[in-house]
């Protein structure tokens, strides 16, 4: 029963946050000064055409009615029509979102590996582990876009190891994610090409979150190492690595799980800048083309989708954490 109550509270919080986000977007649309009529039918339309367009778009309705209509559109997936592309915003987002998801997921996987290495190397004191931790710390102090630029200079311009832009791999596949589509097509070479293209932007996006997750995991590991059952395992003659693998890691993941979900949410914001640096054809490219022309439906649509993903990811993490540790739902 406490677990069901916790789940209900988290779902209510999820809906509440999405509702607040919808209100903020509607308010910004109202005060932005953007003229959807002029963007839709042009600035030289006759007064009759303008009046007809305002009625069709519901712009003469009271603000509460317009807000309810706006929320209804969000619920049904109707994010309006882009002023720039003249297409439904949801269709545009559906075309660009897979590229962004692919980049974020690969970056998140890299951040998990780097964060784990940071924490474990701090415990075991491997050779050159200090250099690794120092480089990770140095990279985390730089802005994400600067890491991307430095990566381009070193790994593309000087060494020629990795491509500078584009996505590579099989395009036009069923998922829109070139690595997965290449594997589904059975083309390992294309999958390797797609992975090479995503490596630089993913690493640039992963460094900051990796350090944050690694620090939290290291702190949890240090605390767990002081527990009685770990001391008993050490006294039985187990090596440091065996103690970490069997008794410490799985008891130290709660805080790291929460931090990982938080950093995954942050990645959906940071990815927009990285896409611009590497000409990655995702939502960042779509948003950067929409901002100069004040394409508010497109801007609001991207903001709502990314904000919604952030809220959903953190809610799912909270629920999974409560399943793994029932004491959380009770408290």
C-alpha positions as CSV (number, residue, x, y, z in Angstrom):
1,X,0.0,0.0,0.0
2,X,2.8,2.6,0.8
3,X,4.4,1.7,-2.5
4,X,1.1,2.4,-4.4
5,X,0.7,5.7,-2.6
6,X,4.3,6.7,-3.5
7,X,3.6,5.8,-7.1
8,X,0.4,7.8,-7.2
9,X,2.2,10.8,-5.7
10,X,5.0,10.6,-8.2
11,X,2.5,10.4,-11.1
12,X,0.6,13.3,-9.8
13,X,3.8,15.3,-9.5
14,X,4.6,14.3,-13.1
15,X,1.3,15.6,-14.4
16,X,1.6,18.8,-12.3
17,X,5.0,19.6,-13.6
18,X,3.9,19.0,-17.2
19,X,0.9,21.3,-16.6
20,X,3.2,24.0,-15.2
21,X,5.4,23.7,-18.2
22,X,2.4,24.0,-20.6
23,X,1.3,27.2,-18.7
24,X,4.8,28.7,-19.0
25,X,4.9,28.0,-22.7
26,X,1.4,29.4,-23.3
27,X,2.3,32.6,-21.3
28,X,5.5,33.1,-23.3
29,X,3.6,32.7,-26.5
30,X,1.1,35.3,-25.4
31,X,3.8,37.9,-24.5
32,X,6.3,37.1,-27.3
33,X,4.6,39.4,-29.7
34,X,4.7,36.8,-32.5
35,X,1.9,37.2,-35.0
36,X,0.7,33.7,-36.0
37,X,-1.7,35.2,-38.5
38,X,1.0,37.1,-40.4
39,X,3.2,34.0,-40.2
40,X,0.4,31.8,-41.6
41,X,-1.0,33.9,-44.4
42,X,1.6,36.7,-44.8
43,X,1.8,40.3,-43.8
44,X,0.0,41.7,-46.9
45,X,-3.2,39.8,-46.5
46,X,-6.6,41.6,-46.7
47,X,-8.4,42.5,-43.5
48,X,-11.1,39.9,-44.4
49,X,-8.4,37.2,-44.7
50,X,-6.8,38.3,-41.4
51,X,-10.2,38.2,-39.6
52,X,-11.0,34.7,-41.0
53,X,-7.5,33.5,-40.0
54,X,-7.9,34.8,-36.4
55,X,-11.3,33.1,-36.1
56,X,-9.9,29.8,-37.5
57,X,-6.9,29.9,-35.1
58,X,-9.1,30.9,-32.1
59,X,-7.1,34.1,-31.4
60,X,-10.3,36.1,-30.6
61,X,-11.3,33.6,-27.9
62,X,-10.7,34.5,-24.2
63,X,-7.3,33.5,-22.8
64,X,-8.6,30.7,-20.6
65,X,-10.3,29.1,-23.6
66,X,-7.1,29.5,-25.7
67,X,-5.1,27.9,-22.9
68,X,-7.4,24.9,-22.6
69,X,-7.2,24.5,-26.4
70,X,-3.4,24.7,-26.1
71,X,-3.3,22.0,-23.4
72,X,-5.8,19.9,-25.4
73,X,-3.4,20.1,-28.4
74,X,-0.5,19.0,-26.2
75,X,-2.5,16.0,-24.9
76,X,-3.4,14.8,-28.4
77,X,0.0,15.5,-29.9
78,X,-1.2,18.6,-31.9
79,X,1.7,21.1,-31.3
80,X,0.5,23.4,-34.1
81,X,2.0,24.2,-37.5
82,X,5.5,25.4,-37.9
83,X,5.6,29.0,-39.4
84,X,8.9,28.0,-41.1
85,X,8.3,24.6,-42.6
86,X,4.4,24.8,-42.9
87,X,4.2,21.3,-41.5
88,X,2.8,20.0,-38.3
89,X,5.3,20.5,-35.5
90,X,4.8,17.0,-34.3
91,X,5.8,15.7,-37.8
92,X,8.9,17.8,-37.7
93,X,9.9,16.6,-34.2
94,X,9.2,13.0,-35.1
95,X,11.7,13.4,-38.0
96,X,14.4,15.0,-35.9
97,X,14.0,13.4,-32.4
98,X,15.6,10.0,-33.3
99,X,18.9,11.6,-34.0
100,X,18.8,13.5,-30.7
101,X,17.8,10.3,-28.8
102,X,20.6,8.4,-30.3
103,X,23.2,10.9,-29.4
104,X,21.9,11.3,-25.8
105,X,21.7,7.5,-25.3
106,X,25.2,6.9,-26.5
107,X,26.5,9.8,-24.4
108,X,24.7,8.4,-21.4
109,X,26.2,5.0,-21.9
110,X,29.7,6.6,-22.1
111,X,29.0,8.7,-19.0
112,X,28.0,5.5,-17.1
113,X,31.2,3.8,-18.1
114,X,33.4,6.8,-17.3
115,X,31.7,7.5,-14.0
116,X,32.1,3.9,-12.9
117,X,35.8,3.9,-13.9
118,X,36.2,7.2,-12.0
119,X,34.7,5.8,-8.8
120,X,36.3,2.3,-8.9
121,X,39.8,3.7,-9.9
122,X,39.6,6.0,-6.9
123,X,39.1,3.0,-4.6
124,X,41.6,0.6,-6.2
125,X,44.3,3.2,-7.2
126,X,45.1,1.6,-10.6
127,X,48.2,2.7,-12.4
128,X,47.5,6.0,-14.3
129,X,44.1,6.3,-12.5
130,X,45.2,9.7,-11.2
131,X,45.8,11.0,-14.7
132,X,42.4,9.6,-15.9
133,X,40.6,11.3,-13.0
134,X,42.5,14.6,-13.6
135,X,41.6,14.7,-17.3
136,X,38.0,13.9,-16.5
137,X,37.9,16.7,-13.9
138,X,39.6,19.1,-16.3
139,X,37.1,18.3,-19.0
140,X,34.1,18.8,-16.7
141,X,35.2,22.4,-16.0
142,X,34.9,23.4,-19.6
143,X,31.6,24.2,-21.4
144,X,30.2,21.3,-23.4
145,X,30.5,23.2,-26.7
146,X,34.2,24.0,-26.0
147,X,34.9,20.3,-25.3
148,X,33.4,19.6,-28.7
149,X,35.6,22.1,-30.4
150,X,38.7,20.8,-28.7
151,X,37.7,17.3,-29.7
152,X,37.4,18.4,-33.3
153,X,40.8,20.0,-33.3
154,X,42.5,17.0,-31.7
155,X,40.8,14.0,-33.1
156,X,39.7,15.3,-36.5
157,X,42.2,18.1,-37.5
158,X,45.4,16.9,-35.9
159,X,45.0,13.1,-35.7
160,X,42.4,12.4,-38.3
161,X,40.9,9.6,-36.3
162,X,37.2,10.6,-36.2
163,X,34.9,12.5,-38.6
164,X,33.9,16.0,-37.9
165,X,30.2,16.1,-38.7
166,X,27.2,14.2,-40.0
167,X,25.9,10.9,-38.8
168,X,27.1,8.2,-41.1
169,X,25.7,4.7,-41.2
170,X,22.4,3.6,-42.8
171,X,19.9,6.5,-43.2
172,X,16.2,6.3,-43.7
173,X,15.8,3.2,-41.6
174,X,12.8,2.2,-39.4
175,X,14.0,3.8,-36.2
176,X,15.8,6.8,-37.4
177,X,18.8,5.9,-35.3
178,X,21.7,5.1,-37.7
179,X,23.6,2.7,-35.4
180,X,20.5,0.6,-34.7
181,X,19.3,0.8,-38.3
182,X,22.7,-0.3,-39.6
183,X,22.7,-3.3,-37.2
184,X,19.1,-4.2,-38.2
185,X,20.2,-4.1,-41.8
186,X,23.1,-6.5,-41.0
187,X,25.7,-3.9,-42.1
188,X,28.4,-4.0,-39.5
189,X,30.6,-1.6,-41.4
190,X,27.9,1.0,-41.6
191,X,27.3,0.6,-37.8
192,X,31.0,1.2,-37.2
193,X,30.8,4.3,-39.4
194,X,27.8,5.6,-37.5
195,X,29.5,4.9,-34.1
196,X,32.6,6.8,-35.3
197,X,30.4,9.8,-36.2
198,X,28.7,9.8,-32.8
199,X,31.9,9.2,-30.8
200,X,33.1,12.8,-30.5
201,X,29.7,14.6,-29.8
202,X,28.8,11.8,-27.3
203,X,32.1,12.1,-25.4
204,X,31.8,15.9,-25.3
205,X,28.3,15.5,-23.9
206,X,29.3,12.7,-21.4
207,X,32.3,14.2,-19.6
208,X,30.4,16.5,-17.2
209,X,27.7,14.0,-16.2
210,X,30.3,11.3,-15.9
211,X,32.2,13.2,-13.2
212,X,29.0,14.0,-11.3
213,X,27.9,10.4,-11.3
214,X,31.4,9.2,-10.5
215,X,31.7,11.5,-7.5
216,X,28.4,10.3,-6.0
217,X,29.2,6.7,-6.6
218,X,32.7,7.1,-5.0
219,X,31.1,8.7,-2.0
220,X,28.6,5.8,-1.7
221,X,31.4,3.3,-2.2
222,X,33.5,4.9,0.6
223,X,30.6,4.8,3.0
224,X,29.7,1.2,2.2
225,X,33.4,0.1,2.6
226,X,33.2,1.2,6.2
227,X,30.2,-1.1,7.0
228,X,30.6,-4.3,9.1
229,X,29.7,-6.8,6.4
230,X,32.4,-5.4,4.1
231,X,35.0,-5.6,6.9
232,X,34.0,-9.2,7.5
233,X,34.4,-10.0,3.8
234,X,37.9,-8.4,3.8
235,X,38.9,-10.4,6.9
236,X,38.0,-13.6,5.1
237,X,40.8,-12.9,2.6
238,X,38.8,-11.5,-0.4
239,X,40.7,-9.2,-2.7
240,X,39.7,-5.5,-3.0
241,X,38.2,-6.1,-6.4
242,X,36.2,-9.1,-5.1
243,X,34.9,-7.1,-2.2
244,X,33.9,-4.2,-4.5
245,X,32.1,-6.5,-7.0
246,X,30.3,-8.8,-4.5
247,X,29.5,-6.6,-1.5
248,X,30.1,-2.9,-2.3
249,X,28.8,-2.0,-5.7
250,X,25.3,-3.3,-5.5
251,X,24.8,-1.7,-2.1
252,X,26.0,1.7,-3.3
253,X,23.9,2.3,-6.4
254,X,20.8,4.1,-4.9
255,X,22.4,7.6,-4.8
256,X,24.2,7.0,-8.1
257,X,20.9,6.0,-9.7
258,X,19.2,9.3,-8.7
259,X,22.2,11.3,-10.0
260,X,22.3,9.3,-13.2
261,X,18.6,10.1,-13.9
262,X,19.3,13.8,-13.1
263,X,22.3,13.9,-15.5
264,X,20.3,12.1,-18.2
265,X,17.7,14.9,-18.0
266,X,20.4,17.6,-18.2
267,X,21.8,15.9,-21.3
268,X,18.6,16.6,-23.2
269,X,19.3,20.3,-22.6
270,X,23.1,20.2,-23.4
271,X,22.6,18.2,-26.5
272,X,21.2,21.2,-28.4
273,X,24.6,23.0,-28.3
274,X,26.6,19.9,-29.2
275,X,24.3,19.3,-32.2
276,X,25.2,22.7,-33.5
277,X,29.0,22.1,-33.1
278,X,28.9,18.8,-35.0
279,X,26.1,19.6,-37.5
280,X,24.1,16.7,-36.0
281,X,20.6,16.6,-37.6
282,X,18.6,16.5,-34.5
283,X,16.3,18.7,-32.5
284,X,19.1,21.2,-31.9
285,X,19.4,21.8,-35.7
286,X,15.6,22.2,-35.9
287,X,15.5,24.6,-33.0
288,X,18.4,26.7,-34.3
289,X,16.7,27.1,-37.6
290,X,13.4,28.1,-35.8
291,X,14.8,30.7,-33.4
292,X,15.9,33.4,-35.9
293,X,12.4,33.5,-37.5
294,X,10.5,33.4,-34.2
295,X,8.8,30.1,-35.1
296,X,7.1,29.9,-31.8
297,X,5.1,26.7,-32.4
298,X,8.3,24.8,-33.2
299,X,10.2,26.4,-30.3
300,X,7.4,25.6,-27.9
301,X,7.1,22.0,-29.3
302,X,10.8,21.3,-28.8
303,X,10.8,22.8,-25.3
304,X,7.8,20.8,-24.2
305,X,9.2,17.5,-25.6
306,X,12.6,18.0,-24.0
307,X,11.1,19.2,-20.8
308,X,8.7,16.3,-20.7
309,X,11.5,13.9,-21.3
310,X,13.4,15.4,-18.4
311,X,10.4,15.1,-16.0
312,X,9.5,11.6,-17.2
313,X,13.1,10.3,-16.8
314,X,13.4,11.5,-13.3
315,X,10.0,10.2,-12.3
316,X,10.8,6.7,-13.7
317,X,14.1,6.8,-11.8
318,X,12.3,7.6,-8.6
319,X,9.9,4.7,-9.1
320,X,12.6,2.2,-10.0
321,X,14.6,3.3,-6.9
322,X,11.5,2.8,-4.7
323,X,11.1,-0.7,-6.2
324,X,14.8,-1.5,-5.5
325,X,14.6,0.0,-2.0
326,X,11.1,-0.2,-0.5
327,X,12.2,2.1,2.4
328,X,12.0,5.0,0.0
329,X,8.3,4.6,-0.7
330,X,7.6,4.1,3.0
331,X,9.4,7.3,3.9
